[in-house]
Amino acid sequence: MEEIIQYFPDLTETQLKQFASLEALYKDWNAKINVISRKDIDALYTKHVLHSLGIAKVMPFMPGATILDVGTGGGFPGIPLAILFPEVNFYLVDVIAKKITVVKGVAEALGLTNVRAEQKRAENIDEEFDFIVSRAVTNMPDFVKWVRGKVKKAQNHELPNGILYLKGGDLTEELAVFQKVTLFDLSDYFSDEFFETKKVVHLGMKYKV
């Protein structure tokens, strides 16, 4: 929890309480439905919460924005982002029902009224969003195919509407087929060694495969 306060010092009392509640909530849910690996649960704030908030370091969402989190798993990056941006609307989807059960339980316990969650494939969503976020659920070319046509044309943010994708390692080959790609190294924002190879990939709306 200390690392969250370190990198996001302007949190409200409500946000501080919500972030502080995450560890107990996820440990409780994880005992019933395994959504986080056993080795990672003790590093929840670094490997899951702070990692998710890396998106916020490169893209401060505007109030009223709509965000789709594809393959959210137990609620990452959607839940931490929803805490940080209470005036932004988040739609968290995953194909595995038990993971969505966890997401709904956590969101309800935290009192997050800006989160809706559903068991659904991205390809079957008939809506448009300002941004689509995810944490390395598949390679980028396949991901783009899943979410094609689901980004709004309106441009109200610092970066063009599009995809914000958390990914690690060498992405040169995987991203070679795209135009208008920007990489943000999370090591520029967070000092923990976990972030040395972690990035946020921004792919603008006018991406081309």
Steps between C-alpha positions, in 0.01 A plus 500: 500500500792737569603494135155616394523802730857566385408526133148640544527742793178692431251224575181586688409330828249286312761391247752422775246279675408326174860428408575385855207256482626324189745264670247347740234485229720319249645262757147409606378451143818322397442239769167419334573570132861508389541811285850603607793260521597399853848650460358833383231556761758624751628749243150615407569872526810494281425231243129564455379831644798724419552323167138578409546863603788531255231583247402801710855633486485528121128574461301698759144420391257790479175494704225327305739288295404142422756221535474134398724253688535183292602176669487668838561180698453594864453865411834627367560761383136606530443499877805708601429746217136526606611591853737764366246645253160495676343723232599263217282207391660155480364186333695190602456182297646149511396169345535315833192536720671440835742786434209736438348378827814621676497834316138565595567402861803728530327793329196465727712476815690815399181689412614561142196633316703567183568131426289248315626149433379226271600159370538579134736475205634830374394414147135487613491847654293745298617827655769761447746628762758775537769250593541125515740372766644158572788314659673276247211263436631412153733633230416847376392407143239257635387748764445769238279260303290438813432869562493645150219754456448553874686831540316833492613760249482788750840623620485661844817365661874567497549191283278399205218263587606139460666210681712519815665162545723386787774277366858399578811389315617568145198607296681597179378212286149490646439870435673523161170470311352812661519870432462772765631290790651666807684310774524630855756334729352453846853511642482875426219529755560220753835404655427138600700250292176325403438787257837488322357332188134601540336740258173666411435467128280773354342425165297786357153455356625515143706186545570290195565123487 
